[in-house]
Amino acid sequence: MDLDDHARYEQRLQELCYEAVAETLSTASIDGVARLATRWKVPRDLGWAIGGVDDECLDPALLAWLDAETPQLRDVVTGWAARKLQGPDDTAVRATASALA
């Protein structure tokens, strides 16, 4: 891959991120994602990728991270919420935002 082709590079990086998230979820579920979050360079990007995987059963667990003591988990849920709010099904995020308001 030509590293000067930034669009292609970003696309491939995003694909690898989605693959890492999907693999982690399939083998270790939310606990694995929490461990991954502590090692991820930019946890908010991890959250964005999780939002792209679209596994609704994760929504309650991720929403619980809003008040997590670990800053990386809060960053993950911020990225996840940002991604979900851009999609067609933002029900869980909006309902939680309304409840918190």
BELPE-V606518 format. One record per residue. N is the residue number from 1. PHI is phi in whole degrees, 0 to 359 (NA if undefined). PSI is psi in whole degrees, -180 to 180 (none if undefined). Layout:
BEGIN
n->[N & N]
phi->[PHI & PHI]
psi->[PSI & PSI]
END
This chain:
BEGIN
n->[1 & 2 & 3 & 4 & 5 & 6 & 7 & 8 & 9 & 10 & 11 & 12 & 13 & 14 & 15 & 16 & 17 & 18 & 19 & 20 & 21 & 22 & 23 & 24 & 25 & 26 & 27 & 28 & 29 & 30 & 31 & 32 & 33 & 34 & 35 & 36 & 37 & 38 & 39 & 40 & 41 & 42 & 43 & 44 & 45 & 46 & 47 & 48 & 49 & 50 & 51 & 52 & 53 & 54 & 55 & 56 & 57 & 58 & 59 & 60 & 61 & 62 & 63 & 64 & 65 & 66 & 67 & 68 & 69 & 70 & 71 & 72 & 73 & 74 & 75 & 76 & 77 & 78 & 79 & 80 & 81 & 82 & 83 & 84 & 85 & 86 & 87 & 88 & 89 & 90 & 91 & 92 & 93 & 94 & 95 & 96 & 97 & 98 & 99 & 100 & 101]
phi->[NA & 281 & 291 & 278 & 274 & 297 & 297 & 294 & 299 & 297 & 297 & 294 & 298 & 295 & 300 & 297 & 296 & 299 & 297 & 297 & 295 & 299 & 294 & 296 & 296 & 287 & 257 & 225 & 56 & 294 & 296 & 293 & 294 & 298 & 294 & 297 & 299 & 286 & 255 & 288 & 296 & 233 & 303 & 297 & 294 & 298 & 300 & 299 & 294 & 299 & 299 & 281 & 287 & 62 & 255 & 298 & 292 & 280 & 310 & 298 & 293 & 293 & 298 & 294 & 284 & 303 & 245 & 294 & 288 & 278 & 300 & 296 & 292 & 296 & 295 & 299 & 293 & 295 & 295 & 299 & 296 & 300 & 293 & 297 & 291 & 271 & 269 & 287 & 244 & 251 & 302 & 298 & 294 & 294 & 296 & 293 & 300 & 294 & 293 & 280 & 286]
psi->[138 & 113 & -13 & -13 & 86 & -37 & -45 & -40 & -48 & -39 & -45 & -39 & -42 & -42 & -45 & -38 & -47 & -41 & -43 & -43 & -48 & -42 & -42 & -44 & -38 & -27 & -28 & 0 & -150 & -31 & -38 & -37 & -39 & -42 & -41 & -38 & -35 & -17 & -14 & 136 & -43 & 91 & -30 & -36 & -36 & -43 & -40 & -43 & -41 & -40 & -29 & -21 & -29 & 53 & 95 & -23 & -16 & -20 & -52 & -40 & -42 & -41 & -31 & -22 & -6 & -33 & 27 & 148 & -28 & 119 & -32 & -37 & -39 & -38 & -40 & -48 & -29 & -46 & -41 & -46 & -41 & -42 & -45 & -37 & -17 & -12 & 175 & -24 & 88 & 22 & -49 & -44 & -45 & -40 & -41 & -43 & -40 & -40 & -32 & -21 & none]
END
